[in-house]
């Protein structure tokens, strides 16, 4: 672990974000932000992700008055249609049928709130995922094996879901999993917490 001068807090209970943050070798605490994630009228997917990332960090600020607090959010969309966490097999089946042979945009935002100064900085890291044409047998086989019911757009690129994907276009592959580590590392260093 890196020697740290500031407490670091992840404002998320996502096991995927926790695993990503662990890659940086920093000590951190986890806090549930409990933020209402309802989309606002006329809000773009990118704007939703940025607003919610900052809101999650601000939501836990009263509990950590001197910490650096990380908030993150991701919205998957194809045009005006959003693809959230399916929650069950039938919803995942519908999502993957809709995405077969198409591209979906994952808008992943990360915010770093310096609770000491009250300053929050945010970054949006887009990622476009191109799905292969998927037949019913492939979709059913994948869903039964991986059960990605807690993943936006019903596919885990870090797992077996990679077999459903033809191509991924992004400047930061960790953004697709839910926490853009390249952008986060830059934000942490700007706040005085060096990863290396």
Protein Blocks (a to p, Z undefined) as FASTA:
>chain_A
ZZdfbdcdddbfbfklmmmmmmnopacddddekpafbdcehiafklmmmmmmmmmmmmmm
mmmmkbccddddddddehjbccddehiaklmmmmmmmmgopacddddddddddfknopac
ddddddddddddddfklmmmmmmmnopakbghhiafklmmlmmpfbdcdfblklmnopaf
klmmmmmmmnopafZZ
